[in-house]
Amino acid sequence: MSQVFSEETHRNLLARIPQCTGREISDWLRAVEDGPSLFRFEEKVSWLRHEHNLAYGHAKAIVHEYGLRRAARNLL
């Protein structure tokens, strides 16, 4: 069962990702964009975890942020 993060927790996780991974959020979002064509949220999280050795919370935050930004782009 996946966790549901509050907006504050999501923002805190995003803020810590560069320090914990050595890569900026924009790099991770690009990795998701350029990665395999996976449709389901958990598939993307699993791919990030296994391909890039990320913690579950970090991978989930990245995929969630990717979805938020993609949805915002589609509204414009």
FENZIPE-V781747 format. One record per residue. N is the residue number from 0. SS is DSSP state (H for helix, E for strand, C for the rest). OMEGA is omega in whole degrees, 0 to 359 (NA if undefined). D_CENTER is the distance of its C-alpha to the mean C-alpha in Angstrom with 2 decimals. Layout:
BEGIN
N_SS_OMEGA_D_CENTER ; N_SS_OMEGA_D_CENTER
END
This chain:
BEGIN
0_C_183_17.45 ; 1_C_178_13.98 ; 2_C_173_13.91 ; 3_C_181_13.74 ; 4_C_173_12.62 ; 5_C_178_14.79 ; 6_H_180_13.87 ; 7_H_178_15.29 ; 8_H_178_13.35 ; 9_H_180_10.00 ; 10_H_178_11.53 ; 11_H_177_12.95 ; 12_H_179_9.92 ; 13_H_181_8.51 ; 14_H_182_12.13 ; 15_H_185_12.47 ; 16_H_179_9.76 ; 17_H_180_12.23 ; 18_H_184_15.06 ; 19_H_186_13.77 ; 20_H_184_12.48 ; 21_C_179_14.79 ; 22_C_179_12.41 ; 23_C_178_11.53 ; 24_H_180_8.36 ; 25_H_177_10.18 ; 26_H_181_10.56 ; 27_H_178_7.02 ; 28_H_176_6.76 ; 29_H_179_10.16 ; 30_H_178_9.48 ; 31_H_180_7.55 ; 32_H_184_10.48 ; 33_H_183_13.01 ; 34_C_181_12.11 ; 35_C_181_14.12 ; 36_C_178_14.76 ; 37_C_184_13.22 ; 38_C_186_13.77 ; 39_C_181_12.72 ; 40_H_183_9.49 ; 41_H_176_10.53 ; 42_H_178_11.52 ; 43_H_178_8.23 ; 44_H_180_7.08 ; 45_H_179_10.59 ; 46_H_179_10.63 ; 47_H_181_8.06 ; 48_H_185_10.08 ; 49_H_182_13.30 ; 50_H_186_13.11 ; 51_H_176_11.74 ; 52_C_179_12.90 ; 53_C_172_9.98 ; 54_C_182_10.72 ; 55_H_182_9.65 ; 56_H_178_8.74 ; 57_H_180_6.55 ; 58_H_180_4.74 ; 59_H_179_5.00 ; 60_H_180_4.32 ; 61_H_181_1.29 ; 62_H_178_2.79 ; 63_H_179_5.23 ; 64_H_177_5.58 ; 65_H_179_5.89 ; 66_H_179_8.26 ; 67_H_182_9.98 ; 68_H_178_10.74 ; 69_H_178_11.86 ; 70_H_179_14.01 ; 71_H_178_15.45 ; 72_H_182_16.43 ; 73_H_179_18.15 ; 74_H_183_20.13 ; 75_C_NA_21.68
END
